[in-house]
Amino acid sequence: MTKKFVPLSILAIESSCDETSAAVCADGKIVSNIIATQAIHAEYGGVVPELASRAHIQNIVPVVDAAIKKANISLINVNAIAFTQAPGLLGSLMVGTQFAKSLALALAKPLIAVHHMQAHVLANLIVEPAPQFPFLCLTVSGGHTQIVLAHSPLNLEVLGETIDDAAGEAFDKTAKLLGLPYPGGPLVDKYAQLGNPHAFKFAQSQVPELNFSFSGLKTSVLYFLQKQPPNFAALHINDLCASIQYTIITMLLRKLQLAVKQTGVKRLCIAGGVSANKGLRYAFETLGKEKGWETFIPPFEYCTDNAAMIAITAYYKYQANQFSDLSVSPSARAAW
């Protein structure tokens, strides 16, 4: 009698900020990825932690149920439960952590804690063609900006990171100065497509080595707007957005070129929520062609916060027997 093949299946949960997501990975392939977003934060101009954690409590059961059903698998046949352990909003992380721990305990399944930023890097491994190791990854999100050298799935070296605001914060904060609603980053990208990126010049930080700083950009935009007449931003919104976006992208790619020079690695990826930015994607691919790099960008659904990236990371951790016990706790700022 032929033994039925049973794939290695992992259920993953992501709840680090304002998206509740669940995904199933079967033998390294994502077979479901469900995301519930929270629109209520737009009313307040930013994510409200208490509201986010409450929404996670409401969403987590139906999201997990939908992921399991779409994957056509039973919870009993899942090999492990994975979850985002850090970093993020503590209340939001606690919802996902406690749910995953309870599920693992009830099903007698191993538990896998995943670092959110490691998962963003490994999102590049979800679809083919995937980059071969080693590769460099520019990870840009609302709370983090990093350049990472990936030696292997579980050996990631941070070469540089932001010392203040992240790139995503720079987009959202400058968008607010322009009178745009939250989240402002996608709107800056939208209007930038219609504007002149060289219409206005804003300050670019000169931080040593591979670190970043974006707080000076916000100040530069603020001082510039204060000198302008009323309604200036509204009348020049396209050019302002294009110039701001050009400044941010220039700073990001300048550091990435330096990382290539220092490491000699010419396989490059971008990841994180800001990697969904059309201007950044185009500039990254264009520069890659000019420099002879191999470039990789995850599909849009794997750029923003999602459980698929948690699942693929957990898949490699499972193979390395990197499990967590039930004493594991979430952390808002844990390092890798």
Secondary structure, DSSP 4 states (H G I P E B T S, - for coil): -PPPP---EEEEEE-SSSEEEEEEEETTEEEEEEEEE-GGGGGGTS--HHHHHHHHHHHHHHHHHHHHHHHT--GGG--EEEEEEESS-HHHHHHHHHHHHHHHHHHT--EEEEEHHHHHHHGGGSSSSPPPSSEEEEEE-SS-EEEEEEEETTEEEEEEEBSS--HHHHHHHHHHHTTPPSSHHHHHHHHHTTS-TTSS-------STT-B--HHHHHHHHHHHHTSPTTHHHHTHHHHHHHHHHHHHHHHHHHHHHHHHHH---EEEEESGGGG-HHHHHHHHHHHHHHT-EEE---GGGTSS-HHHHHHHHHHHHHTT--B-TT----SS---
